[in-house]
Amino acid sequence: MDYEVGDIVKLKKQHPCGSKEWRILRVGADFRLECMGCSHQIMIPRKQVEKNTRGLRKKE
């Protein structure tokens, strides 16, 4: 998949706040993701994001 800053990814597991959707803030070897539910930010390896992605919405 082709990931870009601003896209929304739906991941396999949900965040403790209940949201499964994350906004991409940084793309590279690691991704910086922001939870759409509570705005918590995490850094996660690209390989893990690619493995756990269940849906991708392009930015508008």
C-alpha positions in Angstrom: 0.0 0.0 0.0 1.0 3.6 -0.5 0.8 5.5 2.7 0.9 9.3 2.8 0.8 11.9 5.6 -2.8 12.8 6.4 -4.3 9.4 5.5 -6.4 7.5 8.0 -5.6 3.8 8.6 -7.9 1.4 10.4 -5.8 -1.1 12.4 -6.6 -4.6 13.6 -6.7 -3.9 17.3 -8.4 -1.0 18.9 -6.9 1.6 21.2 -8.0 1.5 24.8 -10.2 4.6 24.1 -12.2 2.4 21.7 -11.0 3.8 18.3 -9.5 1.7 15.6 -8.6 4.6 13.3 -5.3 6.5 13.3 -4.1 9.5 11.3 -0.6 9.3 9.8 1.6 12.2 10.9 5.0 10.9 9.7 6.0 8.2 7.1 9.4 6.5 6.9 10.9 3.4 8.5 8.7 4.3 11.5 5.3 5.8 11.4 3.9 8.5 13.8 0.2 7.8 14.3 -2.4 9.9 16.1 -5.5 8.2 17.5 -8.7 9.6 16.0 -10.5 9.0 19.3 -8.3 10.6 22.0 -5.4 12.3 20.0 -2.7 10.0 21.6 0.4 9.8 19.4 2.6 6.7 19.0 5.7 5.7 16.9 5.3 2.3 15.3 7.6 0.4 12.8 6.4 0.4 9.2 6.4 -3.4 9.1 3.9 -3.6 12.0 1.6 -1.0 10.4 1.6 -2.8 7.0 0.8 -6.1 8.8 -2.0 -4.8 11.0 -3.8 -2.4 8.5 -7.4 -3.4 7.8 -8.4 -0.3 5.8 -7.0 2.9 4.4 -8.8 6.2 3.6 -6.9 8.8 1.6 -6.9 12.4 2.8 -9.4 14.6 1.1 
